[in-house]
């Protein structure tokens, strides 16, 4: 396993770490026993950093990670707050709510102090309210959290967020279908020693190459109910790319997969070619998925020719659909 330093936290974390959205819910059926087996497999393979949120299964994902840490107290767990707000508006990011959410995280994770708390894709206006980040500073001073960061939808939000001196990490969608963060944000983040978590690294499963026009999704799977942003930002589902268009691009990408890699591993290895990225955070609901995902950093680096090919596919099929929206 390769390890990279997560910005100014000083933590050395696995370059492929564990994203725990799917084990909470909205990705179809999930069984806690299988989820725990996948989590333990990840630790066995060297994963020491896990990302979750209070809304993933209404705390289910956090509670599973709390169980895991009883066996592996050395792991670090990042969680998120904010999306419990209804309506999800900027005014909800106030001291009372942020403190209450943090206290709930502490209970779910069965701990006295949270490792890393991220504002969970708040409205853009929040990033222009210094008082919100002042509340986070106070939660650090009170010993409730060690570090805090942000999870964002847009590059604009990431650039504004890292102006606040105690924002130490940024979680942003970055994958073969969402390449804009590499244009400007990565350089700015590196200059400020910001840890970057690349989320939705497999474009909601599209970049596994296992989906087709005939694929069926369960009613509680966001890939069925959120393709056009019906429930939350449409960029969270298939990276905001039209389903048929994404499948066509995947067929081209399959021709570029290096020997000895699956398309899943190719997509994750591509992300790790960017040294500004601390870690990609694919999910895993089963042991076999964990085994495939978390072996990636041991695979060979990609050639310049391969990187050019991926960029060309993005430019010809995907860029105009997503590049200027997020």
Secondary structure as GFF3:
##gff-version 3
##sequence-region A 1 326
A	DSSP	beta_strand	3	5	.	.	.	ID=ss1
A	DSSP	three_ten_helix	7	9	.	.	.	ID=ss2
A	DSSP	beta_strand	12	14	.	.	.	ID=ss3
A	DSSP	beta_strand	18	19	.	.	.	ID=ss4
A	DSSP	alpha_helix	32	44	.	.	.	ID=ss5
A	DSSP	beta_strand	49	51	.	.	.	ID=ss6
A	DSSP	alpha_helix	60	71	.	.	.	ID=ss7
A	DSSP	beta_strand	76	81	.	.	.	ID=ss8
A	DSSP	three_ten_helix	90	92	.	.	.	ID=ss9
A	DSSP	alpha_helix	95	109	.	.	.	ID=ss10
A	DSSP	beta_strand	114	120	.	.	.	ID=ss11
A	DSSP	three_ten_helix	124	128	.	.	.	ID=ss12
A	DSSP	alpha_helix	130	141	.	.	.	ID=ss13
A	DSSP	beta_strand	145	151	.	.	.	ID=ss14
A	DSSP	alpha_helix	155	161	.	.	.	ID=ss15
A	DSSP	beta_strand	167	173	.	.	.	ID=ss16
A	DSSP	three_ten_helix	180	182	.	.	.	ID=ss17
A	DSSP	alpha_helix	185	191	.	.	.	ID=ss18
A	DSSP	beta_strand	195	199	.	.	.	ID=ss19
A	DSSP	three_ten_helix	203	208	.	.	.	ID=ss20
A	DSSP	alpha_helix	222	225	.	.	.	ID=ss21
A	DSSP	three_ten_helix	234	236	.	.	.	ID=ss22
A	DSSP	three_ten_helix	238	240	.	.	.	ID=ss23
A	DSSP	alpha_helix	243	254	.	.	.	ID=ss24
A	DSSP	alpha_helix	263	272	.	.	.	ID=ss25
A	DSSP	beta_strand	279	280	.	.	.	ID=ss26
A	DSSP	alpha_helix	287	293	.	.	.	ID=ss27
A	DSSP	three_ten_helix	296	298	.	.	.	ID=ss28
A	DSSP	alpha_helix	304	313	.	.	.	ID=ss29
A	DSSP	pi_helix	314	318	.	.	.	ID=ss30
A	DSSP	alpha_helix	319	322	.	.	.	ID=ss31
###
